[in-house]
Amino acid sequence: MRFSGMSAGVLAISLFTLGCGSDSATGPEPTITLSAAQVTVIMNKIIEIAPLHAEISWLADSANLVLKSGAEADLIPLSTTTAPGPFYAVGLQRRVQISANSFSTFDLIAFNDPSNPTDFIIIDGYNSGTGLPPTSTSGNFDGPVNGYLFHIDGSTVSAWRAALGTGTLTGGSPGNACTGFQSSNGVTCAQGALSAAFSIEAAFQDAGPSSNTIAQASLSTTSVAGIILSYNFP
């Protein structure tokens, strides 16, 4: 910023205005860069919660590919009855080509406080076909799309599975190669956005201390940063 030509009074007022503007900026950052400490905490909790549902148990071994030091997580306008926000999220996609057949999985991984997350929401989708792997999926929960909510209180985990509602997951085009990923045996990794929208009208508890809580959550169409793992098996 250049101040030449300003009087001392004008300069002082300008600096005061800038200072007030900075102080008035409130709210969470739209994008955060995860530190090594944050990644360790988040991954330890994913390892704890993922095995509660067989469909996403593989995340305990693979989420570290997208949740690693230096990775970005995006603020999302998610609302839920299980926890206060704000929530951040990343996307993880797998696109698998096996001869003429193919399938894809799509996972939105959302969490609150990145330094000590107590709540996670994972939206998991699947689609299959012939030719190139599908780049989107949509439908009712407990069908092509599944939703899972988790609350962690010390060593106790409460979990809910979405039963009513719909979701849509759409993958973007592969971008730059993933930093530090060693491609081999037909497997590559690229940066790639994931767009998600869902409405969980009712999710019923299936783990943790018994309660009568019927969880709900919703997200308007939002794009988050993530990765695309591509598998090509002739």
C-alpha positions in Angstrom: 0.0 0.0 0.0 1.4 3.5 -0.9 0.8 6.5 1.3 2.8 9.2 -0.5 1.0 12.4 -1.0 -1.2 11.9 2.1 -1.3 14.4 5.0 -0.4 13.1 8.4 -4.0 13.5 9.5 -5.5 11.7 6.5 -2.9 8.9 7.0 -3.8 8.5 10.6 -7.5 8.3 9.9 -6.8 5.8 7.1 -4.8 3.6 9.4 -7.4 3.8 12.1 -10.1 2.8 9.6 -8.0 -0.1 8.4 -7.5 -1.2 12.0 -11.2 -1.0 12.8 -12.0 -3.0 9.6 -9.6 -5.8 10.7 -11.1 -5.9 14.2 -14.6 -6.2 12.7 -13.8 -9.3 10.6 -15.2 -12.2 12.5 -16.2 -15.8 11.8 -14.3 -18.9 10.8 -11.8 -19.0 8.0 -13.4 -20.2 4.7 -10.4 -22.5 4.1 -7.9 -23.8 6.6 -4.6 -25.6 6.1 -4.3 -28.6 8.4 -1.3 -28.8 10.7 0.5 -32.1 11.5 -1.0 -32.0 15.0 -4.5 -31.5 13.7 -4.2 -34.3 11.2 -3.0 -36.7 13.9 -6.0 -35.9 16.1 -8.5 -36.1 13.2 -7.1 -39.4 11.9 -7.0 -41.0 15.3 -10.7 -40.3 15.7 -11.6 -41.5 12.2 -9.7 -44.8 13.0 -11.9 -45.0 16.1 -15.3 -44.3 14.4 -15.0 -45.8 10.9 -15.1 -49.5 11.9 -18.6 -48.9 13.5 -20.0 -49.1 10.0 -18.7 -51.8 7.6 -19.4 -49.6 4.5 -16.8 -47.0 5.5 -14.4 -49.1 7.6 -11.9 -48.7 4.8 -11.6 -45.0 5.6 -9.5 -45.9 8.6 -6.7 -46.9 6.2 -7.3 -44.4 3.3 -8.5 -41.1 4.8 -4.8 -40.2 5.6 -4.3 -39.7 1.8 -6.5 -36.7 1.8 -6.1 -35.7 5.5 -2.5 -35.0 5.8 -0.3 -32.1 7.0 -0.6 -29.1 4.6 -3.9 -30.3 3.1 -6.8 -27.8 2.9 -10.2 -28.2 4.4 -13.1 -26.0 3.4 -15.8 -24.4 5.6 -19.2 -25.8 4.7 -22.7 -24.5 5.6 -23.7 -27.7 7.3 -26.4 -27.7 10.0 -27.2 -30.6 12.3 -29.0 -31.4 15.5 -26.1 -33.3 16.9 -23.5 -30.6 17.3 -22.8 -26.9 16.9 -20.6 -25.8 14.0 -18.7 -24.6 12.2 -17.9 -27.7 10.2 -15.0 -28.2 7.7 -14.8 -30.9 5.1 -12.7 -32.7 2.5 -13.6 -35.0 -0.3 -12.3 -38.5 -1.2 -13.2 -40.2 -4.4 -12.2 -43.6 -5.8 -12.7 -44.3 -9.5 -12.1 -47.9 -10.5 -11.9 -49.4 -14.0 -11.9 -53.2 -14.4 -11.8 -54.1 -18.0 -15.2 -52.9 -19.5 -16.8 -52.4 -16.0 -16.3 -49.6 -13.6 -17.5 -48.2 -10.3 -16.8 -45.1 -8.2 -17.1 -44.2 -4.5 -17.6 -40.7 -3.2 -17.0 -39.6 0.4 -17.6 -36.2 2.1 -15.7 -36.2 5.4 -16.9 -33.3 7.6 -15.7 -32.5 11.1 -16.0 -29.6 13.6 -13.1 -28.2 15.6 -10.1 -29.4 13.6 -7.8 -29.2 16.7 -10.1 -31.4 18.8 -13.1 -32.7 16.7 -16.0 -34.1 18.7 -18.4 -34.6 15.8 -18.1 -36.1 12.3 -20.6 -36.4 9.5 -19.6 -38.7 6.6 -21.7 -38.9 3.4 -20.8 -42.0 1.4 -21.9 -42.7 -2.2 -21.5 -45.4 -4.8 -22.2 -45.8 -8.5 -21.3 -48.4 -11.1 -21.5 -48.8 -14.8 -19.6 -49.7 -18.0 -17.0 -47.7 -19.7 -15.4 -44.9 -17.7 -16.1 -44.8 -14.0 -19.1 -42.7 -13.0 -18.5 -39.2 -11.7 -21.6 -38.7 -9.6 -24.3 -40.5 -7.6 -27.6 -39.4 -6.2 -30.5 -41.0 -4.4 -32.1 -41.9 -1.1 -30.2 -42.7 2.0 -29.7 -46.3 2.7 -29.4 -46.8 -1.1 -26.8 -45.4 -3.4 -26.0 -42.8 -0.8 -25.4 -43.4 3.0 -25.0 -40.9 5.8 -23.3 -41.4 9.2 -23.1 -39.1 12.1 -20.7 -39.5 15.1 -20.3 -37.8 18.4 -17.3 -38.4 20.5 -17.3 -37.7 24.2 -14.0 -38.9 25.8 -13.8 -42.6 25.1 -17.5 -42.9 24.3 -18.7 -42.8 20.7 -22.4 -42.3 19.7 -23.3 -43.0 16.1 -26.4 -42.5 13.9 -27.2 -43.9 10.4 -29.3 -41.9 8.0 -32.6 -43.6 7.1 -34.7 -40.9 5.5 -33.6 -38.2 3.1 -31.6 -37.8 -0.1 -28.0 -36.9 -1.1 -26.0 -36.0 -4.2 -22.3 -36.3 -4.7 -20.5 -35.1 -7.8 -16.8 -35.3 -8.6 -14.8 -32.8 -10.5 -12.1 -33.4 -13.1 -8.7 -34.7 -11.9 -6.1 -31.9 -11.4 -2.5 -31.9 -10.4 -0.9 -35.1 -9.0 -1.1 -35.6 -5.3 2.1 -34.5 -3.6 4.2 -37.3 -2.3 1.9 -40.1 -3.7 3.8 -43.0 -5.4 1.8 -44.2 -8.3 2.1 -47.9 -9.0 0.2 -51.0 -10.2 -2.4 -48.9 -12.1 -3.2 -46.6 -9.2 -2.8 -42.8 -9.5 -3.8 -39.9 -7.2 -4.9 -36.4 -8.3 -6.3 -33.3 -6.7 -10.1 -33.1 -7.3 -13.0 -31.2 -5.9 -16.2 -32.9 -4.6 -19.6 -31.3 -4.7 -22.1 -32.4 -2.1 -25.7 -31.7 -1.1 -27.9 -33.6 1.2 -30.8 -33.6 3.6 -30.9 -36.1 6.4 -34.5 -36.0 7.6 -34.0 -38.8 10.2 -30.9 -40.8 11.4 -31.3 -43.4 14.0 -28.8 -44.2 16.7 -27.0 -47.6 16.3 -24.0 -47.2 18.7 -23.3 -45.5 22.0 -25.3 -44.8 25.1 -29.0 -45.4 24.5 -31.0 -42.2 23.7 -34.1 -41.1 22.0 -32.3 -38.7 19.7 -33.3 -38.8 16.1 -30.5 -36.9 14.3 -30.9 -34.6 11.3 -28.5 -32.7 9.1 -28.5 -30.8 5.9 -26.1 -29.2 3.4 -26.8 -27.0 0.4 -24.7 -27.6 -2.7 -21.1 -27.0 -1.7 -17.8 -27.9 -3.3 -14.8 -28.9 -1.2 -11.2 -29.7 -2.0 -10.0 -33.3 -2.0 -8.4 -36.1 -4.0 -9.3 -38.6 -6.7 -7.8 -42.1 -6.5 -7.9 -43.8 -9.9 -7.5 -47.5 -10.4 -7.1 -49.1 -13.8 -7.1 -52.9 -14.0 -7.1 -54.3 -17.6 
